[in-house]
Structures are given as C-alpha cells and as structure tokens.
C-alpha cells in the first residue's frame, strides 16, 4: 500500500458550503500534479473536518483568532499519520488544556 498524500493550501472553499464538483475543481487547480488523500486548508479560522468522495478536508481553525477573529481561546489540529492511514484530531484550547471537538480517520485510496 502506498503512502498517503497530504496537501496544504490557505484559501479554500469549505466543504460545508461547496458542492463536490467545486471541491474537485479547486483541488485540481491547487494541486495539479497530485490527487491528495487529505487537504489541509485555512482562511476561515473555523475548525472542521469533512470527508467528501474519499478525500478528507481539514481546517484546524486558529489557535489565536478562532471563528474568524473571535478573541476566545482557539483551536488546533493534529494529523496522526501511520502507513496508509491518517487520523485527524481537532482540539479546543481551554484554560485547563485541550478538549477534542472532532476526529476522523482516512485510509489510502487505491
């Protein structure tokens, strides 16, 4: 089994609002030489993870300015990568530490 392909881009449409065709088009535009298994994006500062047509889309949010410039504690994301698989964890930063708010797992598409 081949390794996972992880790509990063700043400005990208959120899968919550974009249709599958738009996501595929934007992915091809941003990564013309790759077909990533995981796309990590930002810009909105909204922590979310979505699986769409076999691709995992991850926005870790922002540790300092979450939810598009709020002054409350922010969020961070972790990609736990092992051969052929990635687990995404999104965590809310709190005064006493971290609290997991979302988790998803993706395996290599063959």
Protein Blocks (a to p, Z undefined) as FASTA:
>chain_A
ZZddddddfbdcdfklpcfklmmmmmmmmmmmbccfbdcdehjopacdddeehiacddeb
jaklgghhiabdcddddddddehiacdddddddfklccdfbdcdddddZZ
